[in-house]
Amino acid sequence: MKKNIFIIAAIAAIGISGCKKYLDQSINPNSPAVTTPALTLSGAEKVMADIPNGFGPVSAGSAVYQNYGMWIGFWAPSAGFIVQPDLQEYNFTTTEFQVWNDLYLNLANINNLQVSATAAGASQANYEAIAMIMKAYDFQQLVDNYNDVPYSEVFNSAILTPKYDKGAAIYADLLVQLDKAIALINANPHAVSPANADIIFGGNMTGWKKFANSLKLRLVMRQSNLPIFTSLKAELASTASEGYLDGTTQALAQPGYTSNDAYGGQESPFYHSYGFTQTGNPTGSNTFTKANTYSVNLLESLGDPSIGGDPRLPYIYQPLANGNVVGVYVGDPNINNISGSAISAIGPGLLKSATQPAVVFSGAESLFLQAEAVEDGMITGDANALYDAGITASFEALNVGGTASTADAAAAAYYAQPSVALATAYGGNTEEAIIMQKYISLNGYGPLEAYNEWRRTGYPSATDVRSQDQTALGAPNQIPSRIFYPQTEYDTNSTNVAAEGTINAFTSLIFWAKY
């Protein structure tokens, strides 16, 4: 692992005063030697939003988490492309699907922000707290991708080969850090506001507390299969009064995205990865990424059949010229007998514009987490109301019907149906109903979270969403349970990564996973 600290700033500005400095040609105003908390925050938040939305700064050229979107049944490769064994037959190695460097490089920036803010004292408490929350967000992704990872020693510049901490221990400490971040905000009401340097909440620290609390909820619910689960109820109770993200308060990044391909692309990251260039040409991932038959069939099975089922269908996937939405399975052996134009692309509810905000943590996901937590007795509330609100937030996010009021009306009619209502859907299995509606709401912006929820709960069924090309598979009727550690770790931190043993893509489970 590289131990250098990289400052990746998306928004940069320097104030220069005085003629002597202005005329001094030894100073390049476009390459600042130092950064400020505001500049570091903006850049780190921008990258933090890029990664789950498919645009990693290191892995540019290949859409981050696209593989999970394929494996979990959202997307499938278009016709006309050669079969990719790593993606379609799960025959991948230590070099494919990597997000390790993207996350650790950004964590280095976030740690730099935290260190400098802490040194500055109480006036910078908001920056310090935000850095702690951002760390939790990125470290959870590392654990969910790789299980045990460097954590306690990773920012110690004297240690070039940091040890691997257990995933469970990292999760436990992330809960502690989030509690500290919330307490720090509450204890320093007069700290400097990040204001516009904060491209997620605009300096609204109540939003950051709700984000932190929602991350806590995600961390706790992710461990629902473990003996420790019920004891974590106290963790949630300790900050219950802070509230959670919902349909009106979401973690969305907006630094001022624009339709401009300069400097590696200034579009919103999901649009940059799966949408169109500034000249209107489809990106490579747009051409490659098509609707998966599993999700198309699922959406068609829910809702009024006279309008094609779930009203979100033509927003999640682009209807063909004849109005139909058509998918294809990953690894369909007949794929190249199908015209690429006969398969639906990603839809207009997801690809709104180059300037759309980037989803960091959606209100819908938070509401479904809350509904499940109430059902499990972990928090108080009305599970049915939270479930309905999660569906409504999903409809609003996709702009179903064109306005918030039409989206709300369509959602109300939808969740009133017995096949969707929490009490009656899936034979009264409330966990399955919640996870399946969360699954639909995550289509597009949340492939990692959908994949995580399958590994935790088994919904949707792996048999239903698996690759149809069963050749060269080590575990038929399954999808992979994880990716491998990156080759760079085997090259530079070999002793510590070797101590993790032989990793099997199908049987080496993340510590919280059922599958």
N, C-alpha and C positions, 0 to 999 in steps of 0.2 A: 504494500500500500504506500502511495506517495504521501509524504508528511508535509509537503509544502502547503502554505496557505494561499489560496487563490481568491482574489477579490473580483467577482463577476458582477459588475454594475450595469443594470439595464438603463438607468437614468443617471446621467452624469452632468454636473455643472460646477464651475469654480468661480468664485468671486475674486476679481483681481483689482487691487486699488493701488494707486501711486504710480507716477511716471517711471521711476527707476525700475520697478518690477515689470512694468509693462514692456519696457525696452530691453530688458535682460533676455537675450536670446538663448541663454542656458536653461531657461525654464520653458517647458512645452506645456501649454495650458490644456492640451488634449490628452495628456498622460499624467494624471495626478500621482504624486509620489505617496500621498497619504489619502485616506478616505475619511468620511465622517459617518456617524451612526445613521444619518438619514440616507446617504448614498448606499451604504451597505445594506440597509433594510430594504430599500426599493429593489435592488438587484437580487438579493436573496429571495424575496417574496416572488419576484417574477420567475426565477428558476424553479422555486418550490411549486408554482402553479404549472409551469411548463411540463414537468415530468409526468404527473398522472394524466395530463391531457395529450400525451403522445409526442412531445417535442423535447427530448433530452439534449442538453448542450454538448455532451460528449458523444452520445450515440445518434447525433443528427444524421439523417439519411435513412434511418430505420425507425419507424414509429414505436415509441416506448409503450409497452404493455399491449401492443397489437396482438401478440400471440395469445394473451389471456382472453381477449375479445373473441378470437377465433375458437379457442378451446372451450369456452363456456357457452358458445352457441349464439353469440350476437352477429358475428361476421363470418364470411368464408371468402377464399380467394376467387377472383374472377376467372372466367374461361379465357383461354389464350395464353396463360402463363404456365411455364413448366412446373411439374410437381416439385414442391420443396420438402424434402424428407424431414428437415428439422421441424417444420411447422405442421405438416399434414400427416406425417408418420411418427412424430415425436422422437425422431432420431437426431437429437441435438447433443451438443458437447459443451465444454466449459467456455466457449467463445460466443454462443448464441444467447440472445434475449437478455443481455446484460444491462443492468441499471446501477450497478455497484459504484462505478466512478462518478456517475451523475449525482447520486445521492451524497457520497462522501465529500465531493468537492463543494457541494452546496452547504453541507454541514460544517465544513471548515470555515466558510464565510459567516454562517450563523454563529459559530463559536467565537469568531473574531468580534462580531457584534456584541455578544454577551460579555466577553472579557472587557472590552472597552467601555461598555455601559456600566458594568459593575464597578470598574475603577473610577468612573466619573461620579459615583455616589447617587444619592436619592433623586437628584434632578433627572437622571436618566433611567429611572426605575421602569418606566413603560417600555423602553427599548429592551431592557434586560428581560422583562417578563415575556415580551413578544418573542424574543430569541429562544427562550425556554420552551414556549409553546410550539414554535416552528421546529425545534429539535425533536420534540416528541412526534410530530407529524412525519418527519423524514425517517427517524429511527424506527418507527413502527413499520414503515414500508420495507426497510432493510430486514427486519425480523420476519415479516410476512413473506418476503421473497426467499430468504436464505436460512432462517432459523437462528443459529448461534452466529454472532458477528462481533467484530471489535467494537467495544463501547467504552469501558472504564479507562483504557489506556490510549485511546485513539487520538486524543488531542495533546498528548504528552510528547513534545518535540524531542525528548531524550530517548524515546522508545521508537525504534524504526520498525520493529516487528511486533505490533500490539497483539496481546492475547485475545482469544475469542471468549466473550461472555455468553452465558446461557440465555436463550431467548426469553425464558420465563423470568429470569432475574432482570433483564432489560425492561420487560413489560412492567415489572413491579416498581422499578426505579422511575420509569416514565410517569406512573401515577403520582409518585412523590413529587416529581419536578412540576407536574401540572398543578398540583395543590400549592406548591411554593409560588408558582407564577400568579395564580389567582390571588393569593394572600399578598404578594408584592404589589399588585395593582391596587388592592383595597387599602393597603397601608400607606400609599403615596398618592393621594388624590390631587396633589399640586405638582406632580412631576411634569416635565416637558411633554407636550403632546406631539406624537410623530406627524400629526396632521396629514398633508398630502404626500409625505414620504411613505406613508402606509397605503399601499395600493390595494389593500383588501378591505379594511374597515375605515379608512380615512381618519385614523386616530381615535375612533370610538372604542374606548377600552371595555365598555359593556359588551360589545360584539366580540372582543378578544376573550373575555371571560366565558361567554357562551360557547365559543369555539373550543376553548380549553376543556370545558365541562362536557362537550359532545365528544371530544377525543377520549376523555376519561370513560365515557359510556361505551364507546367503541372498544376500547381496550378491555373493559370488564366483560362485555357481552361476547367478545371473541373467545373468552375463556370458559364459556358455558358448559363445555364437556369435561372440565377439570374438577377434582374434588374441592379445590379452593374457591370455586365460583360463589357459593352462597355467603362465604365470609367476606366477599368483596362488596356486599350490600352496604356495609358501613362506609366504604370508600365513596360510594355514590351519595349516601346521605350527608356526608360532611360538606358537600358543596351544592346540594340540591337547590338551595335558594338562589343560586346564580342563574338557573334556567339553562335552556339548550337552544341550539339553532333550530329554526323552523321555516315556514314558508315565507316569512317576512324578513328574517335575519339569517342570511346565508354567508358562507365564506366564499366570496367571488373576487378574483383578482382583475383589476382594470387599470393598467398603467397608462392607457391611452393608445390601445392597439389601433393600427391603421392598415389599409390595404397597400402595403409597400414591401417589396421583396428585398430591399436593400439591407445590408448588415445581417444577412442570414435569415431575414424575414421578420417583419414587425407586426404580422397578423396575430390574432388570438391563436394560442398554440394548437387547439383542436382543429380550428379552421386551417391553420398553416399545414398541419399534418394530413388532414383528410379532405380539405376543401379545394380552393382554387387559388391560382397565382393572381397577382395584381392585373394581369392581362386577361383574366377569365379562363385560363387553361386549367384543366384538372391536374392536381398533383399526382405523383406516382401512387401514393397510398389511396387516393380517391379512385383511381382507375382500378387498383388491385382489390380494394375492399368492398365486398358486396354483402347483401342480406343473407343471413343463415336461415335455412328452411325451418330449423327448430323454433327460432323466435317468431318467424312469420306465422307458423302453425299455432303457436301458443297465443299470439295476439288475435288471430282469427277465431280462436275457440272461445274467447272471452268477449262478451258484449253482444250487441244486437247484430245478428247475422245479415240483416238487410243492409247494413252499412259497413259490412266487412269485419265485424267483430269489435275489438278494442278501438276506440276513436283515435288512439295514439299511433296506430299502425302507419298511416300515410305521413306522419310527422317523423317517425323514427326511420322509416325507409322511404325512398323516393318511388312513388308509383310509376309504372311504365306508361307509355303513351296511351295504352288502352285502359288505363286506370287500375290495373291489377298490380299487386305487390307480390313479387316472386323471389324466392330464395333458393339457395343451393347448399347442400351439406359440405362441410370441410372434407376434402379428400374424396368427393364424389368421383368414382371411376369414369363416369360419363361426362365429366365436366367439359372436356374439349369438343364434345358434340353439341354444346350449347353456345349460342352466340352471347358474348359478353353483354350486349345491349339488351338481352332478354332476361337479365337478372337485375333486381333493384339495387340501387346504390344507397349510401347513407342519406337520410332524409332531411327536409328543410327545417324540421323542428330542432335538429342538432346542428346543422350547418346554416345558421341564420345569416351571419355576415362576418367579414374579416375583423370587425370591431367588437364582436360579442365578448362579454366577460368570460374569464376562465374559471371553471368550477373547481374549487379546492375541497369544499365539503358542502354538499347540497342540503337544503332544508328537508327534502324528501327523505334522504338517507337518515338524517337525525330523527325525524318523526317515526320512521319505521323502527329504528333502534329503541326509541322510547316506548313504542307500542309493545315490542317484544319484552322489554324490561318490566313493564307493568304486568304483562301476562305471566312472567316468571317471578313476580313478587319482589323484584329488585328495587323498584321505585313506585311511588304512588301516582295515580292518574287514571284516565279513562282510555283503556286500550283501543276500544272501538273508535272513539273520536280521534285518537292519534293516528290510527290506521287510515281512516277516511281523510284526515288532513294530509297524510303522506301521499295518498293518491292525488288529492287536489293539487298539492305542490308539484307533483310530476306533470300533471296536465298543464299547469301554469307555466312551468319551465319550458315545455314544448310549444307553448302558445297555441294550444288546441282551440280552433274556432276563431283565432285572430285577436281576441281580447281576453282580459282576465275574467270578466263576467261570463263570457261564453265557455271558457275553460272550466270555471267553477260549476256551471250548470251541467256541462257534459260529464264532469267528474261525479257529481251528485247522482245523476241518472245511472252512471256506470256502477258505482259501489252499492247502489240499492238492489242490484241483481243478486239472486241467491248464489250464482256461480262466482261472485266476487265478494259479497258481504262477509265480514270476518267470522260471523257466527256459523255460516253455512258453507263457505267455500272449502273445497278439498275435504268434504265429509266432516267438517267441524275441526280439522287440524289447524289450529290457529297459527302455530309456528310456520307450517308450510305456506299458509295464506300470506302471512307477513313477508316471509322470505321471497316468495314468488313475485309479490308486488314490488318489493325492494329491487329484485332482479330486473324487472321491467324498467323501473325508474333509473337504474344504473346503466342502461343500454346507451352506449356512446361514451359518456364522460367517466364512467366508473368500472372499466373491465377488471381492474385489480380487485376492487371490493366485491364484485360479483363472484370472482374466482375464489376469493377468501371465504365468502359465505357458502359456496358449494363445498369447499374443503371442511368447513365447520359443521354444516348441517346435512349435506347430501342433496340439497335442493338447488337447482333442478337435477334430475337423475342423470348421472354420468352416462348411462346406457343410451339416454335420449340425445345427449349433445355431443357424444364422442365423434371422433373422425370416422368416416365411413370406409376409409382405406385402412384395412386391418393388417396389411403387409408390414413386416419388419417391426411389429410392435412387441414389446416385452410383456405386456399385460393387456390382452384383448378386453374390449368393453370398458376400458378405463380411459381417463385422461391423466396427464402427469400431475403429480402431487407437488412438484417444486421444480425449479431450475437448479443448475449447478453453481457452485462457487466459481468466480471468474478465473481464467487462466493466469491473470496477473498475480493473484494471490498464491497460486502454486509456484509461480516463478520467484516471488519476492518475499513471501511470508510462509514459506513451505512447511516449517515445523509446526506452526500453530494451525494452519488449515489442515494439515495431515492428521492432527490430533482429533479432528471431527470425524475421521473414519471414511469409509467408502460411501459415497452418496449415490443412492438409487433414485431415479426420477419418479418412480411409482410407489416406492415403499418407505423412503426417508421422509417422514412427515414433519411439518412444522409443529412445534411443541403443543399447540392448542388444537391441532387438526384431527378430525375423524377420518378424513380421506386424503 
